[in-house]
Amino acid sequence: MKKVMLIVAMLFATSSLVNANVSVEERTASDCVKSSRDAVEALAEEFGWDIHNGGSESEFAVKVFKTIYLDCYNNL
């Protein structure tokens, strides 16, 4: 339950990061991938997560990435 609440908090915190530099008319799926990856990497740096090479938070980071990506993609 803690992780679910953390995801919700992070989504609100990162909503301004996702697709901030791309207008709605120009967004593509690859823009969603890039912005989602950037958001997860920013969160990892902020919270000190070990997400690279099978780090302890890598599976959680993938779930966060998928959540952010799907939100972006579904709003194209």
C-alpha positions, 0 to 999 in steps of 0.5 A: 500500500505504501508503494501505491501511495508513493506512485500517486504522489509521484505522479502528481509531483511529476505531472509538470515534467511529462511532456512539458516541452512538446505541444499536444499537437506534436506529441508521439509515442516516442515523446511519451517514452522519453518524458516517462524515462526522464521523469523516472530518472529524476525521481530516482535521483531525487529519492536515491533509488538504485534503478540501473542494472537490476538495482533494488528499486528497478522493478518498482521504477519500471512500474512507475515508468509504465504508469506514466507512459500509459497516462501520456500515451492515452492522452495523445 
